[in-house]
Each structure stands twice: as C-alpha cells, then as structure tokens.
Amino acid sequence: MGLSSNILWHQTNRDGFYGILKSKRLRYSYCQERIVPEFKLFPIAFPMISVSDYPFSEIGNNKWAYGDFCIGFKQEWGVKVGFSPVCYCSLGSRVLSQLNNLLKEAIRTDSKKYFGLSLFLFANMKFVKAPLITKTKTFKEYRFYDEREWRVVPYITETDEAEVLPFLTEDGYKEYKANHNDSSLLDIGVDFQYEDIHYIIVESEDDVQRTRDIVGMSVHIFTQDEVIEDVIGVDHHDEILPSPLVQDMEAAKRHLERTMNALRNRKDVEENGKHE
C-alpha cells in the first residue's frame, strides 16, 4: 500500500465542520509557526489552509489531534485551487539557512518584494518535529512529518485586496483573536462543491444523518468507530492475556518444572558417579 493517497483530509471540530459544509468554503486561518530563525523562532502567524494526504488506512486512534471530524477532498480539486505539499526541514538544514539569508538580505536592503517572498516561502515550511499545543491537547514533541501536510497560502495580492495582514507577530495574533471571538479565521478562502468531497468522517451516528441532509447521497460518510474498528481494524490483533491468577499459576508451574528437572539432573549425576 502506498504511503500517500488521492485524498486530502481536512480535520476540524464540530462547529468548524458544519460551518465548512454549509458555506462550501475552506477559510484561511492564521496559524502560528516557529520556523523563522531570523526572528529567533518567535511565533509568526501566517494565513493558510492545511490538509493531509495520508491513506484511509492510516486514520487511527492517533489521527485526531485537530478535531473529531474529517473532510476528505479529492486531490485533483486541491491541486486546482493551489494546494501543494509543505517543505519539511530540520533546524540545521541548508534550505532553511539559505532562505533565512534571503530574508536577512531583504531586511538589510529594505526590499519589500523579497521580504514578502521570503515570508511566503517560510509560510510553506514546517519542522519535521516540534512541540504542539492545541485547544484540547498538548504534545511535547509532535512528529509533523507523519501528517504529510499540504497547504495553500494566500498571495499578498489576496490579503491586500481583503485588507488583512499577510502575517502577524505573537502580539498581533493575540489581538486578532481577541477582536474575533477567539477565532483565527479570515473571511477569505477557497470554495468547493460537494462533488469535490470523496469521504467524510464524523464523530457519531447522529452526525451521519445531519451531514447527509447537507451534502446528499454522493459522499461516503463514516463514523470514527466504523473507521477504527471496521475499515482499519486496529483492534483486530489485540492479544487476549490470561488473568493475573492464571499467570501466577503458570509461573509457579514453570518454577516447579525447573526445580524437578534440576533434581533429576542432580540424581543422574550422582548415580553415574556411583557406577564409575
């Protein structure tokens, strides 16, 4: 089985999920990244939309870091609207070093053109692994590389037209969220049609019919339990262990057998010694 798929998964929470389906739009959202060495890896918030291209068989118990609802878009739609895989790197990588040099040169020469280009490229980069903090979960060292992330980042012409900033500092990000009911979403994004969706995964059976009423019958809809238990089968090979009492009895039996074998060997040695 391949390591990637033709499905681009967008994961979100309940409110975000139904909002996306009803509006038929994925909206850009400011997302903080600590990726720019020139800014001492202080968090910079870039507007973006993120999806992942891992296979259906890889959606298991550890794939719900960003919410309990998944929309699986067809990859051809994602390519058409501008998604591409992110550039994964480590802190000491050459590509990150060279890109940082470009940013420093843009700052030194006061070149707005190359400053914007540098930040646009940084907005499409991601560390292989780093800490992750979401509203509900915290990871000491999350392996982002395993997400196989694709992104679309708005051009500066898009953010200029919408009169929003192409990036925010940490304080600017906090201020933006404070002014938007703790949301980092923007009003601009990319549109889709329901035929651009191949799979949907929802939290419970109650969500299945509610989702069906919105998208119709052409989309395959699963619950989390169906995916984990029936489609993937992550619990199919769980070992059935004996009870503690049985384990103790079996351990005692093995100890007794070892003791008896040792006594037999000792007796054989003594008898052979007499015959000699």
N, C-alpha and C positions, 0 to 999 in steps of 0.2 A: 504494500500500500504506500502511496506517495506521502511525502511529508507536508504537502500543501494541497489546496483544493481549489475548486472553481467557485467557492462560496466565500463572500466577505461578511464576517459576523460583526454586527454592532451590538454591544451589550449595554444595558441601561437598567434603571429601576422602573417600577410600575408606572409612576406618573410620566416619566420621560417616554416610556414605551407607547402608551396610548396617545400622548401628545404627538409623537412622531407619526404614528399611523393615521391619525385624523387629519393632520396637516399635510401629509405626504411630503415631508421635508426633513432632512437632517440639518440641524442648525450648527454653525460654528460655535465653539465654546473655548474660552480662554483656558489653557492648561499650563500649569507651572512646570518648567523643566529646569534642572540644574545641569546644563550642558555646555555653557559658555565659559571657558577658562579665563578670558579677558575680564569677565565680570566676577571673577573669583568664585565661580559656580554658585553665585547667589541665584535664587529662583527668578526666572523670567517667564512671564505668561504669554504664550503665543496662541492665536486663534487657530483652531484645527478641528477636523472630524477624524476619529480613529476607528478602524475596523481591523479584524484579524482574519487570516486565511487558513487557519488550521482545519484539518479534516473533521467531519462529523464525529468520527470515531475517537477523536481526542477531547471531546467535550465531556469531562467527567466531574468528579467532586471538586477538583481544584481549579475549575474554569469559571468561577462566579465572583471574581474579585471586584467587578464593576457593577453588579446588579444581577437580578434573577430572571431577566428577560433578554432574549437574543433575537435579532432580526437577521436572517441570512440572505444577503443580496447576491444577485448573480454578478460574477466578476466582470463580465462584459459591460454591465452598467457602470460599475465602479471605475473602470478604465476610461469610459466615455466621459465621465464627469470630472476626471482628473486625479483619482487616487493612484498612489504608487507605493511600493514598499519603502519603509524608512531605512535610513543608513545606520546600522548598528555599529557602535565603536566602543573602545575602551578609553580610559582617561589618557593613557600614554600613546594612543595611536597616532600615526603620521598624518592621516587625513584630518583629524581633529586639530593637530598642531598647525598644519598649513592653513586651515580655514580660520583659525584664531589669528594667524599672522595677517591674513587678508583683512580681518576686522580691525586689527590694530592699525594697519596702513590706512584704512578708510577713516578711522578716527583721527589719525595724525594729519591726513591731507584734507580733512573736513569734507569728504566726498559722500554726499547723501546717497548717491546712486549705489556705490559699493557697500556702504553701511547697510542699506536696506537689503541688498542682495545677500550679504553675509548672514544677516539675521534670518532671512528667508530660508537659507540653506541650513542654518542651525535648527530652525523650526522643524526640519525634516530629518533630524538626527535623534538617536536615542542610545543611552548607555546599555550595554549588554545586561548589566545587573546593577541595582541600586535600591535604596530604601523606598518603600511605597506606603503612603498614608491615604486612605480613602475615608469617607464619612463613617463607614462601619468597620473597616479592617485596617490593621497595621502590619506591614511586613518589614523585618529587619533587613533582608537582602532579597528582593524580588527579582527573579530572572526574566526580564522583559524580552529577551531574545526568543523565549519559548512562545511568545504571543504571536509572532510572525505578523507584526503590525504593518498595516498600510495607512497612509494619511492623505488628506487633501488639506492644503493650507491656502487661504485666500491670497491672491495677488494684492500688492499695495494699492493698485488702482481700484480693487473691490472695496478695500477698507476705507480708502479715501472717499469713494462715492457714497458709502454708507455712513461716513463721518464717524468712524471708530478708529482707535489706535491699532497699528499693526503689532504692537507688543506692549506689555505692561510690566513695570517693576513690581517688587513684592508689595510695596505700599499702595501702588496704583491698582494692583489686583484686589487687595482688601477693600479699597474704596469702591471699586466697581461692583463687587459683590454686595457691599453694604447698601449701595444705591439700587440694586436689582434683586432685592429679597433673597439674598444669599445665593443667587444664581450666577454662573459664569457664562451663560448662553448669550449669543448675539442674535439679532433679528435676521441675519443673512445666512444662507446655507446653500445646499444642493437639493434639488427636487427629484422625486422618483414617482413611479406609478406602481400599483400593486403587482403588475406582471413582472416588475423588476425584482420581486422577492421570491425566493425559492422555498425557504424554510422559516418557520417561526418557532421559538421555544418559549413557553410561558411557565409561570410558577405552579398553577393548579388547574384542575378540571374546570373550575368556574371561569377561568380566564379563556379557556378554549372557545366557548360559545360567544363570549363577548368579543373576542378577536375575530371570530368567523363572521359576526354581524358587520364588522368593519371592512374586512378585506375580501370577503366572499369565499368561494369554494376552490379557487385555483391554487391556493397556497397550502403547503403541508404544515400542519400545526401539531406540535408535540408538547407534553408537559416535561418538566425536569425529570420526574420519576421514570417516565417512559424512555427518555433518552438514556438515563443512567442504568436502568435495570433491564430494559428490553432491547434497545438498539445497540448500546455499547456492551452491556453485560459485565460491568466492572466487578460485580459481586459473584460472578459465576464460578470462580475458583477459590472462594474462601474456604480455608481448611477448617474442618469440624474437629475441634480439640476435645479430648476427654476431660471429664470433670476433675477438679483438684484431688478428690478422694481416689478416683481411678488412677490418676497419675502417681499418687503416693504409693498405692498398692503395687503398681507396676515397677516403680523404682525399688521398693522393698523386695519384690520378687527377683529383680535383676541382681540386687546385692546378695540375696541368698544363693542364687545360682553361682555367682562368682566365688562366694565362700566355700560352697560344696565342691566346686572344681578345684579350688586351691587345696582342700583337704584330700581329695582324690589323688592329685598330683604328688602331694607330700607322702601319702601312703604308698604310692607306686615306687617312689624313690627309695623309701625305707625298705620295701620288700625286695627290690633289686639289689640293694646293698647287702641284705642277708644272703641271697643266693650266690653272691660273689665270694 
